[in-house]
Amino acid sequence: VEYFPAVDVETGIPIQQMDAHVVTVIEKWENLDALRAHLVAPHMDIYREQVKDLVEDVSLKVLTQA
């Protein structure tokens, strides 16, 4: 549905954990099956190969509204 990159912004809030080397990509999907299909799509293999020297680590967190 949509996705966008986000980076930390300094707020002065003591509990905030800052990392200038992290880009968080926020993604919104129609459903979990759509996300799963995207993760194994051929274009994603091409993309991963193209950015492998730029990416140190990848983690995934799947959320829903409470």
C-alpha positions, 0 to 999 in steps of 0.5 A: 500500500505504501512505504517510506524511509525514516531516520532518527530526529534529536528530541532531547527525550532521555529514553530515546535511542538514537542511531545516525546509521539506521534507516527504518523503512515503514511499510503498510501492506494489504495483508500478511500474504502480500508481504510474504509474496513481496519478500520472495519476489524476484525483483527483491533478490535483484534489489538485495544484490544491488544494496548488499554493500550498503546494508549492514543488518536487516530486521523485521517487525510486523505490527498491527493496531491494538 
